[in-house]
Amino acid sequence: MFLNAEKPIQTCQADTCDGCAVHPSIHCHFKLKDLIHFLLISLPPFLLGGVGIYKQSVWLFVFWILIVIAFFGFVEIRVMCSHCPHYAE
């Protein structure tokens, strides 16, 4: 599920982050902590939006879930993430 936390992504030239000038602004090593940080930022709006849509209509909620799965499962990963060095591997 995750890349090796000890090995940087392919676009990184260094073996370690010691003395790296771009280390504070670029993540070359991805850890479980990074996934949790992302989920803590992104899940609350999706949950609140889902609750609001569910209160309006169950069928609209099902349609919304299908749209989210289609977008993040098929469209987004091919459009946006294909330019990210993380997915270059």
Long-range contacts (C-beta under 8 A, 24 or more apart in sequence): 2-30, 2-31, 2-32, 2-35, 3-29, 3-30, 3-86, 3-89, 5-29, 5-30, 5-31, 9-85, 9-86, 9-88, 9-89, 10-85, 10-88, 10-89, 11-85, 11-88, 30-86
